[in-house]
Amino acid sequence: MGFPFCFYQIFNPPDVTQIEPFKYGLIIFAAMLNGRSVALHTLGCKLNYSETSAVERLLEEDGFVTKEFTDKADVYVINTCSVTENADKECRQLVRRVQKKAPEAMVVIMGCYAQLKPKEIAEIPGVDLVLGAAEKFNITSHLKELTHGDSAKICSCEIEDLEGFHSSFSLNNRTRTFLKVQDGCDYNCSFCTIPMARGKSRSNSTKNVLSEIKKISKAGVKEIVLTGINLGDFGKDGIGHKTDENFYSLLKAIEQTEGIVRYRISSIEPNLLAEEIIRFVSSSKKIMPHFHIPLQSGSNKILGMMRRRYKRELYAEKVQLIKNLIPDCCIGVDVITGFPGETDTDFKETLEFLISLDISYLHVFTYSERANTDALAIEPVVPSHTRHERTKILRSLSYKKMQQFEAKHSGETRKVLFETKSKNGMMEGYTDNYIKITTSYNEEWTNEIVDWKI
């Protein structure tokens, strides 16, 4: 009893003797409408992962069945990043792969790249729908109006018109969840497109954050990573107005909440990492001894050209305070190499500064030109091969820093939260201070906190 019979019955009401077949036909029809499959893929930051997961739940509530991105599906959703040119290229490559694998599938692009360059994306062969920052959480209604094969539909708005905060959290991994508590940014760093892609700084309320934590706790999650674009700016309402809340008050409220045993702070600007926050983490039973603090350059000259809101001296003071109060703390650092105007002397200054800091690892980004940023007017431009050579040097330093940090804690017994997945007979977990542990898979340890001798 396939689609033609069902379609016929809908427009030709049956008599009483036909009621059971008719009801069966409607069930088949509904299943065909609601049983579509969707595959989602995330590019970029932890915030994107939380939003992809939220969109996935919206689609499942609407009747979609989730598949792996490598499988054939009816709809493919790509949540994009646009921090670097490579992220843009990867998006285009993913669309081409989908076209080869499932040419009849619908392709939806959302995220930062979609907000910044919607027309450019719409011209990519195979793209059916482009959702800007204001529309990505309305994906289900847009899909109902979409017809495959037509010109790509763009649903977006001017970023200045974007209002409201949309809460999201990831639940793909039962062990660890990324919880978005803040979005947008009011800073104007000369290299950055994020304010153009995500709008002004705005936050969830503490009350709503605690409510989300209770939902996550019921799913059996052990650790929550608090995420945001400018996390330390927490406290602005849905339209960017300052409230009485701030990130410090949020942490204090979280500490008193039952259910989740471990929290991490994903990334926080050094000028917003207040001493009271560091002191609170030092005595906290739930917030892990782990900070990730963007630096971008160890040269005050380059920091000024980047329009960062601090100097290297302030950064060094924050690191020193953390190590004084929390000696075991893991500290991660973001750095950009090859920013316009960065001379060999500037880079050497950055390298020596990083060597001098008691930090644990680096996230190194090679500078790439982004449209409509003020950095494009800065000269001289650093040659591409020089940028990549500097990146290699800093990544080598990162490896050495992490080795030193791990060696310092060798022989200690620390608490490790093991992941749920087995990888080739092995499992992974992280200590409270973010040392990665790999060991033979043991099902009894999955999503459990285990005392572990490093």
C-alpha positions as CSV (number, residue, x, y, z in Angstrom):
1,M,0.0,0.0,0.0
2,G,2.3,2.8,-1.2
3,F,2.1,6.5,-1.9
4,P,-0.4,6.5,-4.9
5,F,-3.0,4.7,-2.8
6,C,-2.5,7.0,0.1
7,F,-2.6,10.1,-2.0
8,Y,-5.8,8.9,-3.7
9,Q,-7.5,8.2,-0.4
10,I,-6.7,11.7,1.0
11,F,-8.5,13.4,-1.9
12,N,-11.3,10.8,-2.2
13,P,-12.7,10.2,1.3
14,P,-13.5,6.5,2.0
15,D,-16.7,5.0,3.2
16,V,-17.0,3.2,6.5
17,T,-15.8,-0.1,5.0
18,Q,-12.6,1.5,3.9
19,I,-11.7,3.2,7.2
20,E,-9.0,0.8,8.3
21,P,-7.1,0.8,5.0
22,F,-7.5,4.6,4.9
23,K,-6.0,5.0,8.4
24,Y,-3.1,2.7,7.4
25,G,-2.5,4.8,4.3
26,L,-2.3,8.0,6.4
27,I,0.2,6.4,8.7
28,I,2.3,5.5,5.6
29,F,2.0,9.0,4.3
30,A,3.0,10.6,7.6
31,A,6.0,8.3,7.9
32,M,7.1,9.3,4.4
33,L,6.8,13.0,5.4
34,N,8.4,12.7,8.8
35,G,10.9,9.9,8.2
36,R,13.4,12.0,6.3
37,S,17.0,11.7,7.3
38,V,19.4,14.5,8.1
39,A,23.2,14.5,8.6
40,L,24.9,17.4,10.3
41,H,28.6,18.6,10.2
42,T,30.3,21.3,12.3
43,L,33.2,23.5,11.4
44,G,34.9,25.7,13.9
45,C,34.5,26.4,17.6
46,K,32.9,24.7,20.6
47,L,30.1,27.2,20.3
48,N,29.3,25.9,16.9
49,Y,29.1,22.4,18.2
50,S,26.6,23.4,20.8
51,E,24.4,25.1,18.2
52,T,24.6,22.1,15.8
53,S,23.4,19.8,18.5
54,A,20.5,22.2,19.3
55,V,19.5,22.3,15.6
56,E,19.8,18.5,15.5
57,R,17.3,18.2,18.4
58,L,14.9,20.6,16.6
59,L,15.0,18.4,13.5
60,E,14.5,15.2,15.4
61,E,11.5,16.8,17.1
62,D,10.1,17.5,13.7
63,G,10.4,13.9,12.6
64,F,13.9,13.7,11.1
65,V,16.2,10.7,11.6
66,T,19.8,11.7,12.3
67,K,22.5,9.9,10.3
68,E,26.3,10.2,10.1
69,F,27.6,12.8,7.7
70,T,29.4,10.1,5.8
71,D,26.1,8.2,5.2
72,K,23.5,9.0,2.5
73,A,20.8,11.3,3.8
74,D,17.9,13.4,2.5
75,V,19.2,16.7,4.0
76,Y,22.8,17.7,4.9
77,V,23.3,20.6,7.2
78,I,26.8,22.3,7.5
79,N,27.4,24.7,10.3
80,T,30.2,26.9,9.2
81,C,33.0,28.9,10.6
82,S,34.7,31.8,8.9
83,V,37.6,32.6,11.2
84,T,40.1,31.5,8.6
85,E,40.1,31.0,4.8
86,N,40.6,27.3,5.3
87,A,37.2,27.1,7.0
88,D,35.6,28.7,4.0
89,K,37.4,26.2,1.6
90,E,36.4,23.3,3.8
91,C,32.7,24.2,3.5
92,R,32.9,24.3,-0.3
93,Q,34.7,20.9,-0.3
94,L,32.0,19.4,1.9
95,V,29.3,20.5,-0.5
96,R,31.1,19.0,-3.4
97,R,31.4,15.7,-1.5
98,V,27.7,15.7,-0.8
99,Q,26.9,16.3,-4.5
100,K,28.9,13.3,-5.5
101,K,27.4,11.0,-2.8
102,A,23.8,12.2,-2.8
103,P,23.0,14.5,-5.7
104,E,19.3,14.5,-4.8
105,A,19.8,15.6,-1.2
106,M,19.1,19.1,0.0
107,V,22.1,21.0,1.4
108,V,21.7,23.7,4.1
109,I,24.5,26.0,5.1
110,M,24.3,28.0,8.3
111,G,26.8,29.6,10.7
112,C,29.3,32.5,10.5
113,Y,30.2,31.9,6.8
114,A,26.5,31.9,5.9
115,Q,26.0,35.2,7.7
116,L,29.0,36.9,6.2
117,K,28.8,35.7,2.6
118,P,25.3,34.4,1.9
119,K,25.3,35.3,-1.9
120,E,28.7,33.7,-2.4
121,I,27.4,30.5,-0.7
122,A,24.2,30.5,-2.6
123,E,26.2,30.3,-5.9
124,I,27.9,27.1,-4.8
125,P,26.4,24.3,-7.0
126,G,24.3,22.0,-4.8
127,V,23.4,24.5,-2.0
128,D,19.6,24.8,-1.5
129,L,19.3,26.9,1.6
130,V,21.5,29.6,3.3
131,L,20.5,30.5,6.9
132,G,22.0,33.6,8.5
133,A,22.5,34.2,12.2
134,A,18.8,35.0,12.9
135,E,17.3,32.1,11.0
136,K,19.4,29.0,11.8
137,F,17.1,28.0,14.7
138,N,14.1,28.3,12.4
139,I,15.5,25.6,10.1
140,T,12.5,23.2,10.4
141,S,10.0,25.8,9.0
142,H,12.4,26.7,6.2
143,L,12.9,23.1,5.1
144,K,9.1,22.7,4.8
145,E,9.0,25.4,2.2
146,L,12.1,24.2,0.3
147,T,12.1,22.6,-3.1
148,H,15.3,20.8,-4.3
149,G,16.7,22.1,-7.6
150,D,15.5,25.6,-7.4
151,S,17.9,28.5,-6.9
152,A,19.4,28.6,-3.4
153,K,17.1,30.4,-0.9
154,I,18.8,32.9,1.3
155,C,17.2,33.6,4.7
156,S,19.2,36.2,6.6
157,C,19.2,39.7,8.0
158,E,21.5,42.6,8.7
159,I,23.6,41.7,11.7
160,E,22.6,45.0,13.4
161,D,19.0,43.8,13.4
162,L,19.9,40.5,15.2
163,E,18.4,40.4,18.7
164,G,17.7,37.8,21.3
165,F,19.8,35.0,22.8
166,H,19.2,31.4,21.6
167,S,20.3,28.8,24.2
168,S,22.0,25.7,22.9
169,F,24.1,22.8,24.2
170,S,25.6,19.7,22.8
171,L,24.5,16.2,23.8
172,N,26.2,14.0,21.2
173,N,28.8,13.0,23.8
174,R,27.3,11.7,27.1
175,T,30.5,12.5,28.9
176,R,31.0,16.2,28.1
177,T,28.6,18.9,27.0
178,F,29.3,22.4,25.5
179,L,26.8,24.8,27.0
180,K,26.5,28.2,25.3
181,V,25.9,31.0,27.9
182,Q,27.0,34.0,25.8
183,D,27.0,35.1,22.1
184,G,28.3,37.9,20.0
185,C,31.0,40.5,20.7
186,D,31.2,44.2,21.2
187,Y,35.0,44.3,20.6
188,N,36.5,45.6,17.3
189,C,39.8,43.6,16.9
190,S,41.2,44.6,13.5
191,F,41.5,41.0,12.2
192,C,38.2,39.6,13.3
193,T,34.9,39.1,11.5
194,I,33.0,37.6,14.5
195,P,31.1,40.8,15.4
196,M,29.9,40.9,11.8
197,A,28.9,37.3,11.9
198,R,27.3,37.0,15.3
199,G,26.3,40.5,16.3
200,K,26.5,42.4,19.6
201,S,27.3,40.8,22.9
202,R,24.3,39.2,24.6
203,S,23.9,36.5,27.2
204,N,21.5,34.0,28.7
205,S,20.2,34.8,32.2
206,T,21.7,32.9,35.2
207,K,18.2,31.5,35.9
208,N,18.0,30.0,32.4
209,V,21.6,28.7,32.5
210,L,20.8,26.8,35.7
211,S,17.6,25.4,34.1
212,E,19.7,24.1,31.1
213,I,22.2,22.6,33.5
214,K,19.4,20.6,35.1
215,K,18.3,19.2,31.7
216,I,21.9,18.3,30.9
217,S,22.3,16.6,34.2
218,K,19.3,14.3,33.6
219,A,21.1,13.0,30.5
220,G,23.9,11.6,32.6
221,V,26.6,14.1,31.6
222,K,29.5,14.5,34.0
223,E,31.2,17.7,32.6
224,I,30.0,20.9,31.1
225,V,32.2,23.3,29.2
226,L,30.9,26.9,29.4
227,T,31.2,28.5,26.0
228,G,30.6,31.9,24.4
229,I,32.2,34.2,21.9
230,N,33.3,36.6,24.6
231,L,32.6,34.6,27.7
232,G,33.9,37.1,30.2
233,D,31.4,39.6,28.9
234,F,28.5,37.5,30.3
235,G,25.8,39.7,31.8
236,K,24.2,41.5,28.9
237,D,20.6,40.7,28.1
238,G,19.2,39.4,24.9
239,I,19.4,42.9,23.2
240,G,22.9,43.7,24.6
241,H,21.9,45.8,27.7
242,K,24.0,45.3,30.8
243,T,22.3,43.5,33.7
244,D,23.3,43.0,37.4
245,E,24.8,39.6,36.5
246,N,28.3,38.9,35.4
247,F,30.5,35.9,34.8
248,Y,31.7,35.8,38.4
249,S,28.1,35.7,39.7
250,L,27.3,33.0,37.2
251,L,30.2,30.8,38.4
252,K,29.1,31.2,42.1
253,A,25.5,30.2,41.2
254,I,26.8,27.2,39.2
255,E,28.9,26.1,42.2
256,Q,25.7,25.7,44.3
257,T,23.8,23.7,41.6
258,E,23.5,19.9,42.1
259,G,23.9,17.4,39.4
260,I,27.0,18.2,37.3
261,V,30.3,17.4,39.0
262,R,32.8,19.2,36.6
263,Y,32.8,22.5,34.7
264,R,35.4,24.1,32.5
265,I,35.7,27.6,31.2
266,S,36.3,27.4,27.5
267,S,38.1,30.7,26.7
268,I,38.2,34.1,28.4
269,E,39.9,37.3,27.5
270,P,42.7,38.3,29.8
271,N,41.3,41.8,30.5
272,L,38.0,40.1,31.6
273,L,39.6,37.4,33.7
274,A,39.1,39.3,37.0
275,E,41.2,38.4,40.0
276,E,38.0,37.4,41.8
277,I,37.3,34.8,39.1
278,I,40.8,33.3,39.5
279,R,40.5,33.2,43.3
280,F,37.1,31.6,43.1
281,V,38.3,28.8,40.7
282,S,41.2,28.2,43.1
283,S,38.8,27.2,45.9
284,S,36.1,25.7,43.7
285,K,35.1,22.0,44.0
286,K,33.5,21.9,40.6
287,I,35.3,24.3,38.3
288,M,38.4,22.6,36.9
289,P,41.9,24.1,37.2
290,H,42.1,25.0,33.5
291,F,42.1,28.3,31.8
292,H,42.3,29.1,28.1
293,I,43.3,32.7,27.6
294,P,43.8,34.3,24.1
295,L,47.0,36.2,23.7
296,Q,47.4,36.6,19.9
297,S,50.8,38.3,20.1
298,G,53.6,38.8,22.6
299,S,54.5,42.1,21.0
300,N,52.8,45.2,22.4
301,K,53.2,46.9,19.0
302,I,51.3,44.1,17.3
303,L,48.7,44.0,20.1
304,G,48.0,47.6,19.5
305,M,47.6,47.1,15.7
306,M,45.3,44.2,16.4
307,R,43.3,46.5,18.7
308,R,43.5,44.1,21.6
309,R,42.4,45.5,25.0
310,Y,45.5,44.7,27.0
311,K,49.3,44.6,26.9
312,R,51.6,41.7,27.4
313,E,52.4,42.9,30.9
314,L,48.8,42.4,32.0
315,Y,48.8,38.9,30.4
316,A,51.9,37.9,32.3
317,E,50.3,39.2,35.6
318,K,47.2,37.0,35.0
319,V,49.4,33.9,34.3
320,Q,51.5,34.5,37.4
321,L,48.4,35.0,39.6
322,I,46.9,31.8,38.4
323,K,50.1,29.8,39.0
324,N,50.5,31.4,42.5
325,L,46.9,30.4,43.5
326,I,46.5,27.2,41.4
327,P,50.0,25.7,40.8
328,D,48.6,22.7,39.0
329,C,46.4,24.7,36.7
330,C,46.6,24.1,32.9
331,I,46.8,27.3,30.9
332,G,46.2,27.3,27.1
333,V,47.0,30.2,24.8
334,D,45.7,31.4,21.4
335,V,48.4,33.0,19.2
336,I,48.2,34.4,15.6
337,T,51.4,34.3,13.4
338,G,52.1,36.5,10.5
339,F,49.8,39.4,11.3
340,P,50.4,42.4,8.9
341,G,53.4,44.4,10.1
342,E,54.8,41.6,12.2
343,T,58.6,41.8,11.7
344,D,61.1,39.1,12.6
345,T,61.8,41.2,15.7
346,D,58.1,41.2,16.7
347,F,57.9,37.5,16.2
348,K,61.0,36.9,18.3
349,E,59.5,39.0,21.0
350,T,56.4,36.8,20.9
351,L,58.4,33.6,21.0
352,E,60.6,34.7,23.9
353,F,57.5,35.9,25.8
354,L,55.8,32.6,25.4
355,I,58.9,30.7,26.4
356,S,59.0,32.8,29.6
357,L,55.4,32.1,30.6
358,D,54.4,29.1,32.7
359,I,51.8,27.9,30.3
360,S,50.8,24.4,29.1
361,Y,49.9,24.5,25.4
362,L,49.3,26.8,22.4
363,H,46.6,27.0,19.8
364,V,48.4,28.6,16.9
365,F,46.6,30.2,14.0
366,T,48.2,31.4,10.8
367,Y,46.9,34.8,9.9
368,S,44.6,34.9,6.9
369,E,43.0,37.9,5.3
370,R,39.3,38.4,6.0
371,A,37.1,40.6,4.0
372,N,35.9,43.9,5.5
373,T,38.5,43.9,8.3
374,D,40.7,46.8,9.1
375,A,43.8,44.6,9.1
376,L,43.7,44.6,5.3
377,A,45.0,48.1,5.3
378,I,48.0,47.4,7.5
379,E,51.4,47.0,5.8
380,P,53.7,45.4,5.1
381,V,52.0,42.0,4.4
382,V,53.9,39.1,5.8
383,P,54.7,36.5,3.0
384,S,52.7,33.3,3.3
385,H,55.8,31.1,3.7
386,T,57.0,33.2,6.5
387,R,53.6,33.0,8.3
388,H,53.7,29.2,8.0
389,E,57.3,28.9,9.2
390,R,56.4,30.9,12.3
391,T,53.4,28.7,12.9
392,K,55.6,25.6,12.8
393,I,58.0,27.2,15.4
394,L,55.2,28.0,17.8
395,R,53.5,24.6,17.4
396,S,56.8,23.0,18.2
397,L,57.0,25.1,21.3
398,S,53.4,24.0,22.2
399,Y,54.5,20.4,22.1
400,K,57.5,21.1,24.4
401,K,55.3,23.1,26.8
402,M,52.8,20.2,27.1
403,Q,55.5,17.7,27.6
404,Q,56.9,19.8,30.4
405,F,53.5,20.2,32.0
406,E,52.8,16.5,31.9
407,A,56.3,15.6,33.2
408,K,55.7,18.0,36.1
409,H,52.7,15.9,37.2
410,S,54.1,12.5,36.5
411,G,53.6,10.1,39.4
412,E,50.7,12.1,40.8
413,T,47.2,10.6,41.2
414,R,44.5,12.8,39.7
415,K,40.9,12.3,38.8
416,V,40.2,11.3,35.2
417,L,36.9,11.5,33.4
418,F,37.0,8.8,30.7
419,E,35.1,9.1,27.4
420,T,32.3,6.7,26.4
421,K,33.8,5.7,23.0
422,S,36.3,3.0,22.2
423,K,38.9,3.9,19.6
424,N,40.7,0.8,18.3
425,G,40.4,-0.9,21.6
426,M,41.6,2.2,23.5
427,M,39.8,4.9,25.5
428,E,40.7,8.5,26.4
429,G,40.0,10.8,29.3
430,Y,41.2,14.0,30.8
431,T,42.4,14.8,34.3
432,D,41.0,17.7,36.2
433,N,43.9,19.9,34.9
434,Y,43.4,18.7,31.3
435,I,46.1,16.1,30.9
436,K,45.0,13.6,28.3
437,I,45.1,10.0,29.4
438,T,45.0,7.0,26.9
439,T,44.6,3.4,28.1
440,S,43.0,0.1,27.1
441,Y,39.2,0.3,26.8
442,N,37.4,-0.7,30.0
443,E,33.6,-0.5,29.8
444,E,33.3,0.0,33.6
445,W,35.3,3.3,33.3
446,T,33.1,4.9,30.5
447,N,31.7,8.2,31.7
448,E,33.2,7.6,35.1
449,I,35.7,9.6,37.1
450,V,38.6,7.4,38.1
451,D,41.6,8.1,40.4
452,W,44.5,7.7,38.0
453,K,48.3,7.7,38.6
454,I,49.9,9.6,35.8
